[in-house]
Amino acid sequence: MALRKELVHVYRWLRRYGYNDSHSGNVSARRGHRFWVTPTGACADTLKKRDLIACSVEGALPDGASLDAPLHQAVYAASPAIAAVLHSHCPHAVALTLGGDDYLPPDFEGQYYLPRVPVISVDYAEYVEKAPALVARALVDSRVVIVRGHGVYARGATINEAYKWTCSLELSAQTAWLARTAGIPFSVPQ
């Protein structure tokens, strides 16, 4: 019960802090061979832990699970060490990577935690088919990955850890955005 309650809290925080709108993004947490994921069309403002959909790491996914449930399933199948996956639409991180280049944080914390964030380009028409394998592969080696023009996927050994990587990325992107807006030249430290 505590796992599902924490998942609902984090999904609400992603909305509260502007990382998702009321009905976007999705979250999941794994325990053993099962994981719980937000349902399709979930509203962060009204989601309850009983609304989460139980899924198997292997096999068919139940009706009502998030459109991204196959992606979450693929991430868990790729690495047994991953226990949580958060999908958000962090506006600054998404905006700064619309060109398709990997994100290189210019700030100390960003560099420390996320020295290079891979950006994956997937044609929107092929997203459902291709994104699960591409994101799962990237999250084996990276804490966070961005799907160009779409959003951020963060993984962790805990829900809190995945939330930390999401927040670290967006704060770094906000810092880079502010520096660019202010006309302050910067380069990424080597």
Beta strands, then each sheet from edge to edge (+ up, - down):
strand 1: 26-31
strand 2: 34-37
strand 3: 53-56
strand 4: 84-88
strand 5: 119-120
strand 6: 144-147
strand 7: 151-156
sheet 1: 3+ 2- 1+ 4- 7+ 6- 5-
end
